[in-house]
Structures are given as C-alpha cells and as structure tokens.
Amino acid sequence: MQELNGKVAVVTGGASGIGLALVERFLDAGMSVVLADVDPAGLDAQVHRLTAAGGRVLGVPTDVSDAASVTDLAIASWAHFGAVHVLCNNAGVGPGGVTWELPDSVWRWVIDVDLWGVVHGIRAFVPRLVEQGEGHVLNTASVAGIVGTPGMAPYSAAKHAVVGLSQSLRRDLQMAGSPVGVSVLCPGMTRTRMNESGRNWPADRLGPPPATGLEPSHPATRQDFLHRSATQALEASDVAAQAVSAIQDDRFWVVTDPSVLDRLEAELAEARRSVEATVARPAPSAPERIAAED
C-alpha cells in the first residue's frame, strides 16, 4: 500500500507510546486516523491536540480484551470515515515478574490484552478489508515474541503467539487470493510507558493488583531492564517510521533491534545440535524398546 494519502487507519493503544507515534506518522502522510485506547482521559487529550493541529481524527474508547468493544470500534470507524485501510493491533501491557510467582490474574490480563486483543481486531476488521479488496494489518508483537525474555513470561508467551498468529493470517489471506497485507512489528527497547502499564489494571474485573507489584521482581532482571531502557531504547517515532515503511512496502517482518537475530541464531544452533544428535543416535532394537517400555 504505497499511497497512504486519503486513506484511513485505526490504531489501538493510540493515545501513547508506539501507538501515538503511528497515529502521528499516518497523519503526516495525509491519512485520517481512528485512535482507540482504554484510557479515556489520555485519549481525549490526544484527540483534542491532534484535531487542533488540523488532523482528521476520531477517538473511540476501546477495551481490546472485550470482543464487543472492538466490534463497536469497527462499526464507529466505518460509520465515521466510510472506510478503513490500515488496522494496527497495537494495544499491549507488559507487567513483569518471576515466571512461577506471577498470579493467574496477571497471566489473564496480559493474554487478554496482548493476544486476544489482536484476535478481536482481526475478527472485527479483516472480513471487511477482504471484502473491499484492499488493506493492511499491522500486529504489534515484540523481540520478546522471537526470543523469550526473563522476568516477563506472560508477555513473551503472548507476543510469541502474536508472531505465529500473524504468520498464519498472512498465509490464510494469500491462500484466499486476497491482496490484504500483514506485517508483524517486533520492537526492541522503546521509550514508551509500557513499564507503567499497571495504570490500566482492570481492578473491576480482576480485583486488586498483586501485592508484589507489576514490575520485574528479581533484582538482576529489574536492573537489566532499567539499564537497557536507559542505554538502548529507541524513540517511539523511529519505531513507527519503520512500521509505516513496512506497510507501504508490504514487508512482513519489522524488527527494530538487529541484535535479536544473534540471539535467535544461537537458539536455532542449539536446536540444530539437538536434532543432529537425535538423528545420529541409532534406533533401539526391539528388545531394547520392550525393556524401555517395561
């Protein structure tokens, strides 16, 4: 989708961070934009600011963990602008903690927002994109969706799922003969408010947040996170620029931290050694198999 001018984009998590940077990038390209966010005050503030600057924007309070809320977002988007061309399933939360210490409520919250939010977006928007014969879906995952990250097991699990979901969606669209494109955004450390995602904790649904808090609880993990945030983080605008370029060029992968490829290659090398060791091991004889079964 090389030409963005005059088109319409929908961005979840659009009132801050990478979502807001995507919104601003789309507006600069001449698009109209629907901002969706679970924070109504933050959403209103950004809609007011962007409208005052001449942007064609619509704000829709949206809880992406709720299928009905995302369906309402789709209805409002088409009703207001008459079309949608780019869908950015970007909303996410990233609480931390030691894998075996995190309560069910944290796992449910992260999976509901980071994974089910993408599923709800696809189900609410993609059929219309396919019907109109034009569109692009950008799903925000993370480098944590390529290689696991200590201290953030629910986040890593959900983002791995988003990568796999995006690959399946892309292939499904290709097999259906649809020109609708798919990209998966896997940002590395980015200067956003992700480490403050506890501000949107759904106490009405999940009760009070865990007493241990929502930040990485292991001192080494916490210190590493803070160090990388201070020294390696990209600006959200830089991440958004790479994502929009991928949409225009119909590229699937958007990986903003090349160092993750070295980590991935190390994981693949370990997997390859394991496979080679298994293949090289002679198959057990029948008596050996019987003895093993006994």
C-alpha positions as CSV (number, residue, x, y, z in Angstrom):
1,M,0.0,0.0,0.0
2,Q,2.4,2.6,-1.3
3,E,-0.1,5.5,-1.3
4,L,-1.4,6.4,2.2
5,N,-2.7,9.9,1.4
6,G,-6.5,9.9,1.8
7,K,-6.7,6.5,3.4
8,V,-8.0,5.6,6.9
9,A,-6.0,3.9,9.7
10,V,-7.2,2.5,13.0
11,V,-4.7,2.3,15.9
12,T,-5.4,0.6,19.2
13,G,-3.4,1.8,22.1
14,G,-3.3,5.0,20.1
15,A,-3.1,7.5,22.9
16,S,0.5,6.9,23.9
17,G,3.8,5.2,23.0
18,I,4.2,3.5,19.7
19,G,0.5,3.7,19.0
20,L,0.6,7.5,19.2
21,A,3.7,7.6,17.1
22,L,2.0,5.6,14.5
23,V,-1.0,7.9,14.6
24,E,1.2,11.0,14.1
25,R,3.1,9.3,11.2
26,F,-0.2,8.4,9.5
27,L,-1.5,11.9,9.9
28,D,1.7,13.3,8.4
29,A,1.1,11.0,5.4
30,G,-2.3,12.5,4.8
31,M,-4.4,9.8,6.4
32,S,-7.4,10.1,8.6
33,V,-7.0,8.1,11.9
34,V,-9.1,6.5,14.5
35,L,-7.5,6.4,17.9
36,A,-8.6,3.6,20.2
37,D,-7.5,3.4,23.8
38,V,-8.7,2.1,27.2
39,D,-7.6,5.4,28.9
40,P,-10.5,7.8,28.1
41,A,-8.7,10.9,29.6
42,G,-5.5,10.3,27.7
43,L,-7.5,9.6,24.5
44,D,-9.5,12.8,24.8
45,A,-6.3,14.8,25.4
46,Q,-4.6,13.4,22.3
47,V,-7.7,13.8,20.1
48,H,-8.0,17.4,21.2
49,R,-4.3,18.1,20.5
50,L,-4.3,16.4,17.1
51,T,-7.6,18.0,16.0
52,A,-6.3,21.4,17.0
53,A,-3.3,20.8,14.7
54,G,-5.6,20.0,11.8
55,G,-5.6,16.2,12.0
56,R,-8.7,14.3,10.8
57,V,-9.1,12.1,13.9
58,L,-11.7,10.2,15.8
59,G,-11.3,8.9,19.3
60,V,-13.1,5.7,20.4
61,P,-12.7,4.4,24.0
62,T,-11.9,0.7,23.5
63,D,-11.0,-2.2,25.7
64,V,-9.3,-4.6,23.3
65,S,-9.7,-7.5,25.7
66,D,-13.5,-7.2,25.1
67,A,-14.7,-8.5,21.7
68,A,-17.9,-6.4,21.8
69,S,-15.8,-3.3,22.4
70,V,-13.6,-4.0,19.4
71,T,-16.7,-4.7,17.3
72,D,-18.0,-1.3,18.3
73,L,-14.7,0.3,17.3
74,A,-15.0,-1.2,13.8
75,I,-18.6,0.0,13.5
76,A,-17.7,3.5,14.6
77,S,-14.7,3.6,12.3
78,W,-16.6,2.8,9.1
79,A,-19.6,4.9,10.2
80,H,-17.4,8.0,10.7
81,F,-14.9,7.7,7.8
82,G,-16.7,5.3,5.4
83,A,-13.7,3.1,5.1
84,V,-10.7,1.5,6.9
85,H,-7.5,0.7,5.0
86,V,-4.9,0.1,7.8
87,L,-5.5,-1.7,11.1
88,C,-2.9,-1.5,13.8
89,N,-3.5,-4.0,16.6
90,N,-1.0,-2.3,18.8
91,A,-2.5,-2.1,22.3
92,G,-0.5,-4.0,24.9
93,V,0.5,-4.4,28.5
94,G,3.8,-5.7,29.9
95,P,3.9,-6.4,33.6
96,G,6.9,-8.3,34.9
97,G,7.7,-10.9,37.5
98,V,9.3,-14.3,38.0
99,T,7.5,-16.9,35.9
100,W,6.4,-19.2,38.8
101,E,5.5,-16.3,41.1
102,L,3.0,-14.5,38.9
103,P,-0.6,-15.0,39.9
104,D,-3.4,-16.1,37.5
105,S,-4.7,-12.5,37.3
106,V,-1.6,-11.2,35.7
107,W,-1.5,-14.0,33.2
108,R,-5.1,-13.5,32.3
109,W,-4.7,-9.7,31.9
110,V,-1.7,-10.0,29.6
111,I,-3.1,-12.8,27.4
112,D,-6.5,-11.0,27.2
113,V,-4.9,-7.7,26.1
114,D,-1.8,-8.7,24.1
115,L,-3.2,-11.8,22.4
116,W,-7.0,-11.7,22.5
117,G,-6.9,-8.0,21.6
118,V,-5.2,-8.9,18.3
119,V,-7.6,-11.8,17.7
120,H,-10.6,-9.5,18.3
121,G,-9.2,-6.9,16.0
122,I,-8.7,-9.4,13.2
123,R,-12.2,-10.8,13.5
124,A,-13.8,-7.4,13.6
125,F,-11.9,-5.8,10.8
126,V,-10.3,-8.3,8.4
127,P,-13.6,-9.6,6.8
128,R,-14.4,-6.0,5.7
129,L,-10.8,-5.5,4.4
130,V,-11.1,-8.7,2.4
131,E,-14.5,-7.6,1.1
132,Q,-13.2,-4.2,-0.1
133,G,-10.2,-5.8,-1.7
134,E,-7.6,-3.5,-0.1
135,G,-6.0,-3.1,3.3
136,H,-3.1,-3.9,5.6
137,V,-2.9,-5.3,9.1
138,L,0.0,-4.4,11.4
139,N,0.2,-6.5,14.6
140,T,2.5,-5.3,17.3
141,A,4.5,-8.2,18.9
142,S,8.0,-7.7,20.3
143,V,11.5,-9.0,20.2
144,A,10.2,-11.0,23.2
145,G,8.0,-12.7,20.6
146,I,11.1,-14.0,18.8
147,V,13.2,-15.0,21.8
148,G,12.0,-15.3,25.4
149,T,12.7,-12.5,27.9
150,P,13.4,-13.2,31.6
151,G,11.1,-11.6,34.1
152,M,8.2,-11.2,31.5
153,A,6.9,-14.7,30.8
154,P,3.2,-13.8,30.1
155,Y,4.4,-11.0,27.8
156,S,6.8,-13.3,26.0
157,A,4.2,-16.0,25.7
158,A,1.5,-13.6,24.3
159,K,4.0,-12.0,21.8
160,H,5.2,-15.3,20.5
161,A,1.6,-16.1,19.9
162,V,1.1,-12.8,18.0
163,V,4.0,-13.7,15.7
164,G,2.6,-17.1,14.9
165,L,-0.9,-15.7,14.5
166,S,0.4,-13.0,12.1
167,Q,2.2,-15.7,10.0
168,S,-1.0,-17.8,9.8
169,L,-3.1,-14.7,9.0
170,R,-0.7,-13.7,6.2
171,R,-0.8,-17.2,4.7
172,D,-4.6,-17.5,5.0
173,L,-5.0,-14.2,3.1
174,Q,-2.6,-15.4,0.4
175,M,-4.4,-18.7,0.0
176,A,-7.7,-16.8,-0.2
177,G,-6.3,-14.7,-3.1
178,S,-6.7,-11.5,-1.0
179,P,-4.4,-8.5,-1.6
180,V,-4.7,-7.6,2.1
181,G,-1.2,-7.4,3.6
182,V,0.1,-8.3,7.0
183,S,3.1,-7.1,9.0
184,V,4.3,-8.0,12.4
185,L,6.1,-5.3,14.4
186,C,8.8,-6.7,16.8
187,P,10.3,-3.6,18.5
188,G,13.2,-3.9,20.9
189,M,13.6,-1.5,23.8
190,T,11.5,1.6,23.1
191,R,10.8,4.7,25.1
192,T,7.2,4.3,26.0
193,R,5.0,4.0,29.1
194,M,4.9,0.2,28.8
195,N,6.6,-0.1,32.2
196,E,3.7,1.9,33.6
197,S,1.0,-0.4,32.2
198,G,-0.2,-1.1,35.7
199,R,-2.0,2.2,35.4
200,N,-4.7,0.4,33.4
201,W,-5.0,-2.6,35.6
202,P,-8.7,-3.7,35.4
203,A,-9.5,-3.9,39.1
204,D,-13.2,-4.1,38.4
205,R,-12.6,-7.5,36.6
206,L,-9.5,-8.9,38.2
207,G,-9.5,-7.4,41.7
208,P,-6.5,-5.6,43.2
209,P,-3.1,-6.0,41.5
210,P,-0.7,-8.5,43.1
211,A,1.0,-7.3,46.3
212,T,4.4,-7.8,44.6
213,G,3.6,-5.2,42.1
214,L,3.7,-5.4,38.3
215,E,7.4,-4.8,37.7
216,P,10.2,-7.4,37.3
217,S,10.7,-8.7,40.9
218,H,14.1,-10.3,40.5
219,P,16.8,-7.7,41.3
220,A,19.0,-8.8,38.4
221,T,16.1,-8.7,35.9
222,R,15.0,-5.3,37.1
223,Q,18.5,-3.8,36.9
224,D,19.0,-5.2,33.4
225,F,15.6,-3.8,32.3
226,L,16.5,-0.3,33.7
227,H,19.9,-0.4,32.1
228,R,18.7,-1.3,28.7
229,S,15.9,1.2,28.9
230,A,18.4,4.0,29.6
231,T,21.1,3.0,27.1
232,Q,19.4,1.1,24.2
233,A,15.9,2.3,23.9
234,L,14.7,3.8,20.6
235,E,12.3,6.7,20.3
236,A,8.7,5.6,19.5
237,S,8.8,7.8,16.4
238,D,11.7,5.8,15.0
239,V,9.8,2.5,15.5
240,A,6.7,4.0,13.9
241,A,8.7,5.1,10.9
242,Q,10.0,1.6,10.3
243,A,6.5,0.1,10.7
244,V,4.9,2.5,8.3
245,S,7.6,1.8,5.7
246,A,6.9,-1.9,6.0
247,I,3.2,-1.3,5.4
248,Q,4.0,0.7,2.3
249,D,6.4,-1.9,1.0
250,D,4.2,-4.9,2.1
251,R,7.0,-6.4,4.2
252,F,6.1,-8.9,6.9
253,W,8.9,-8.5,9.4
254,V,9.6,-5.2,11.2
255,V,12.4,-6.0,13.7
256,T,13.9,-2.8,15.2
257,D,16.7,-4.4,17.2
258,P,19.1,-6.3,14.9
259,S,20.9,-7.9,18.0
260,V,17.9,-10.1,18.5
261,L,18.9,-12.0,15.3
262,D,22.2,-13.1,17.0
263,R,20.1,-14.4,19.9
264,L,17.7,-16.2,17.5
265,E,20.6,-17.8,15.6
266,A,22.1,-19.1,18.9
267,E,18.7,-20.7,19.8
268,L,18.5,-22.2,16.3
269,A,22.0,-23.5,16.5
270,E,21.1,-25.2,19.8
271,A,18.0,-26.7,18.3
272,R,20.0,-27.9,15.2
273,R,22.6,-29.6,17.5
274,S,19.7,-31.4,19.3
275,V,18.2,-32.6,16.1
276,E,21.5,-33.8,14.8
277,A,22.2,-35.7,18.0
278,T,18.8,-37.3,17.8
279,V,19.3,-38.3,14.2
280,A,22.8,-39.6,14.8
281,R,21.6,-41.8,17.7
282,P,20.8,-45.4,16.4
283,A,17.3,-46.6,16.8
284,P,16.8,-49.0,19.7
285,S,16.4,-52.7,18.9
286,A,13.1,-54.4,19.6
287,P,14.3,-56.0,22.9
288,E,15.6,-52.6,24.0
289,R,12.3,-51.0,23.2
290,I,10.4,-53.6,25.1
291,A,12.8,-53.3,28.1
292,A,12.3,-49.5,28.0
293,E,8.5,-49.8,27.9
294,D,8.6,-52.3,30.8
